[in-house]
Amino acid sequence: MRSLALHAARPKVLLADGSALTASLIVGADGVRSTIRQELFGTVAGRGHAMLADASWRFMAPNPGLDCWTVWAGADGMVLLMPVDEHEVYGWAAITRPRAKNLSRASLIELAKQFPDRVREAVAQGMARPGGLYHSPLEEVRLDRWHDKRVVLIGDAAHATAPVWAEGAALGMEDAIVLGRLLAEGADMPSALAAFEAQRRSRVGHVQAQTDAMSRAAKLPSGLRNLLLPFVGPKKYRQTYGPLMQPV
Ligand SMILES: Cc1cc2nc3c(=O)[nH]c(=O)nc-3n(C[C@H](O)[C@H](O)[C@H](O)COP(=O)(O)OP(=O)(O)OC[C@H]3O[C@@H](n4cnc5c(N)ncnc54)[C@H](O)[C@@H]3O)c2cc1C
């Protein structure tokens, strides 16, 4: 998409190939760097958008013997390994020391050296797979509004949140379900979009608040953090996921 004309009755999208589309509603589901959000609110690098960690990667690797979600946190960053099955783990690594700009593979190897053998091994194996390392910066979007006239943002375009609780994909899919349901009920468009925001704000806000709380805990001095997290972690886990067990 190249640009958006926000006419009240029929918004128009100009595509990269020069063609144009008009529709009764434009749904911006174009992710954390949303062009539609930029066209709508002009906040792509503004108040609603924050880079939390640029030096961050995702990868898959052979399972080094884990049976549950496990994170190792150090002074310079963290590595999370989550078993997909007994053979594979999904991994995420981030260098979180302030203003880390070094995106090189060497900096990731250095980070992994701070952790036990099986973490080092998983990172090395993930990196060894051709194209196996996916650079994946941590960015957040917080907006006062998700819609204007006949354009609405959903998913990361509206509310990308640091993946502390691994809820981003679910929130995006829930947005689509709720929006689809409201539109099918046949209310006029302004009412449907207002109802969409009203219904989704509390659930998204809950995930954002729990994300902020856990992020603050992760930034405590390492001694204190290591002492507290085994107690605070399970409690926060229940506080976060308990309300999310309610269907949308
Ligand atoms: C390091 C990391 C780890 C994460 N781990 C998890 C996890 O474990 N669990 C979880 O649920 N979530 C996780 N997330 C978050 C999750 O990836 C996102 O919340 C989710 O992908 C958002 O879905 P989306 O459809 O809104 O956006 P996206 O998945 O970003 O999809 C947007 C789509 O729009 C397309 N697009 C963008 N611009 C244009 C354009 N101009 N024209 C046409 N197409 C365009 C893109 O190519 C893309 O296909 C993680 C995020 C990060 C950064």
The ligand as an ORCA input file, in Angstrom:
! r2SCAN-3c Opt
* xyz 0 1
  C      10.708    -11.356     19.352
  C       9.228    -11.555     19.292
  C       8.663    -12.706     19.807
  C       7.293    -12.912     19.775
  N       6.785    -14.046     20.300
  C       5.436    -14.219     20.293
  C       4.856    -15.417     20.829
  O       5.565    -16.300     21.301
  N       3.498    -15.524     20.798
  C       2.693    -14.546     20.275
  O       1.464    -14.689     20.262
  N       3.214    -13.432     19.759
  C       4.563    -13.249     19.750
  N       5.077    -12.107     19.221
  C       4.170    -11.090     18.687
  C       3.543    -11.532     17.381
  O       4.583    -11.854     16.444
  C       2.670    -10.412     16.857
  O       1.850     -9.892     17.896
  C       1.768    -10.883     15.723
  O       2.555    -11.384     14.648
  C       0.937     -9.709     15.222
  O       0.167    -10.135     14.136
  P      -0.341     -9.062     13.086
  O      -1.102     -9.852     12.068
  O      -1.000     -7.937     13.767
  O       0.981     -8.436     12.415
  P       2.112     -9.194     11.563
  O       2.271    -10.603     11.982
  O       3.305     -8.285     11.599
  O       1.512     -9.189     10.082
  C       1.406     -8.002      9.340
  C       1.414     -8.373      7.858
  O       1.177     -7.199      7.076
  C       2.077     -7.193      5.995
  N       2.286     -5.797      5.585
  C       2.905     -4.815      6.258
  N       2.886     -3.660      5.569
  C       2.216     -3.925      4.424
  C       1.867     -3.134      3.283
  N       2.172     -1.827      3.206
  N       1.180     -3.730      2.292
  C       0.848     -5.043      2.372
  N       1.149     -5.832      3.399
  C       1.831     -5.281      4.415
  C       3.341     -7.832      6.534
  O       4.148     -8.313      5.492
  C       2.771     -8.950      7.404
  O       2.530    -10.106      6.643
  C       6.445    -11.906     19.224
  C       6.998    -10.737     18.704
  C       8.386    -10.562     18.737
  C       8.955     -9.289     18.160
*
